[in-house]
Amino acid sequence: LAQVWSRAVLCESLRPCWPDSALCTMMAYHRSLALGAIAACSAGAAAMQVPTLDERIALGECSTEPAAEVGSYFPMNVQASSEYELAQLFDIVYTDTYKVVISRLAKEQYVLTQCGQAKPTDAAVNVIAPLESGYQRKHFDIPLRNAAAGSTVHLAFLDVLDVDDRIAYVDANAVGACWQKAITCGSALESSYGNMTLRTKQVESVDAFFMSCDWTGNCDPVRSQVNAVHVPSAQDPSPLKTAEYIKFFAAFFNKEPTAIQHFSNVNKSYHAVAEAAGATKPVVAWIQWLDWSKAYEVSLAAYKILMLADAGGANFNAEAALDGLAGLETTTTQSGTTYSIKIDAYNTSAEDVSFEAVRGRAAAALMQRLAAVDVVVDETYVSDPRSYGFDEFKNTFHLTGAEEYAFLTSSRVARFDSTLGSSPTFGWDWYESRLARPDLAVEGLARVLFPSGDFARRYFRNIANHETVLIVFPDDCTETLPVCEADKEAEPIKTLDRSATQVDAAVRMAGGRLVWPLAPAAAAAMAAARFVQ
C-alpha cells in the first residue's frame, strides 16, 4: 500500500515538470485505493466551525462601514508589492473595498471583496481590471473562512501565513506535522481518481479550492469549478519567483503584511547563501535511474540550473560530455532538458545476457562521462527512502566505491529526500515546502557543495557520509486544530490596519504588474496606463 501510494504521489508532485501522463494516471489510480482506506478510517472527524457574518463583524474580521467614512480597507502600506518584478503569472489590483487577483495561466480573475462590503459589479471591476479575451471572473468574500489545498506545494505558503486553522482539506501526502495531524482527523482530500462523490462534497463545502491545472497545462478542471483558484507557483521558472506566490495566497486572507515580510526575509537569506559560498564552483550532475523506462537520466531542469548557480556550483555540461553516448535521447521542454540513456542500446551481445549485466554496461558508460563531476545528486525514486543509502546508490549505478571518480573521492553524493512525512505516505518535504522556502533549499545544497562551510541541513542529505532521513510525525504538532476539535474556531483575521503611515508611492507593484491603491472612480482615470511602467 505504501509503495503504490508513494510512487503515485511522487508522480503528482512532478506534474509541473510534465511527466508521462499514462504512468501518472496509473499511479494515481493505485494511490486512490490507499486514499480510500484512509478516508474510511477518518470518518467521523470534527466538522470545522464556520462563523456567520455577524459573528465575524463582532470579531473585527468583517465590517459594513463604508470605506468613504472609515478609509480604504486595503491601504497602500499593506498592499502586496514586488520590488524585483519576480513572479510572472499573477497580478493584483487594489481598490478601497475589493482587490482583483489575476491568474494568467488559467486565464481567471478572482474578485476578493472585504467581507461585509457590497460585491462590485462587473462594470466596476472592468474599470480597474478589464476582462481580457478568454478570461473568466470568480467572486470570493475575504478573508476566506475555510479552504482546501489540492496539492502539497500549497501547504508551506499557507503555513507561513498561519492560516492552517482555516484549511479543511489537504493533499494526503502532506509532510508538515500539523497537516499530518489534520489528516488523522479526517482532512485528507479525496484523490481525483478516487471517490468522486466524496471529493465533490469536500470541495463544495469550502469557500475556495486551491488547485493546479493538469500535467498537460489544461486548466478546464479549474475553470469549471466555481470556487477553484489556480495557483501557478510551480510553473514560474525560478526559485525566487515561486517564493513570491506567498503574496498570491495572502490576498485571499488579508495577510499581505505577513507575506511582504516573509518574502523580504527569504530574498535576503537566499542571496546571503551565494555570498557565503566558496570561491571554487563544484561541478554538479543531477542523475537518476528510471525503473519504469529502463533508462538512466541526467537532468538540466531550469530551476535546478538556477538553484545550483545561486548555491555556488557549476552545472554539468551534459550536451558536450554525453555526446556520442550509446542510447542517448535528449528531450527539451519549457521545464528544461533531460538526457536519457536507454539501456537497450547496451544489449549487443549474441549470448544471453542478464538484465543487470546490460544495465551495468549502461551505468559504466555514463559514470565514465561523469568521472570529473565533483557532486552528484541522485534523484532515483524509491518507495521508502529510509532504506536508500550509499550502498544502494552504488548498486543503482553499478559502482564498487573504489573508482577514482571526483564525487566518490570527495564523498559528495546527495539526495533531496532528507525530510519525509510519516508512514504510509513518506511524503517528501522537497515537494511541499521548497517552493515557499527556496532560501533553505539553496542553503541545503550549498552545505553539500561546501562541506566545510557554515550551512544548515535542509532538503539534501549526503549519503556518501551516511546521512539518514529525518521523519516528521503528526505528534510533533502542538496546535489545536478546528478540524480536530469541534469547539475550536479559527483565529480571527482583523481588518487590515488603516492607521499606519502610508509610505509607498501611489502606484505599486504586485506580481510584476501595476496596482492602484485608489477608489474605483479615481482608478478609472488611470485605466489606460495600466501596464505602463
Buried (B, 14 or more C-beta within 10 A) or exposed (E): BEBBBBBBBBBBBBBBBBBBEEBBEBBBBBBBBBBBEBBEEBEEBBEBBBBEBEBBBEBEBBBEEEBEEEEBBBBBBBBBBBEEEBBBBBBBBBBBBBBBBBBBBBBBBBBBBBBBBEEBEEEBBBBBBEBEEEBEBBBBBBBBBBBBBBBBBBBBBBBBBBBBBBBBBBBBBBBBBBBBBBBBBBBBBBBBBBBEEBBEEBBEBBBBBBBBBBBEEEBEBBBEBEBBBBBBBBBBBBBBBBBBBBBBBBBBBBBBBBBBEBBEEBBEBBBEBEEBBEEEBBBBBBBBBBEEBBBBBBBBBBBBBBBBBBBBBBBBEBEEBBEEBBBBEEEEEEBBBBBBBBBEBBBEEEEEBEEEEBBBBBBBBBBEBBEEBBBBBBBBBBBBBEEBBBEBBBEBBBBEEEBEBBBBEBBBBBBBBBBBBBBBBBBBBBBBBBBBBBBBBBBBBBBBBBEEBEBEBBBBBBBBEEBEBEBBEBEEBEBEBBBBEEEBBBEBBEBBEBEEEBEBEEBBBBBBBBBBBBBBEBBBEBBEEBEEE
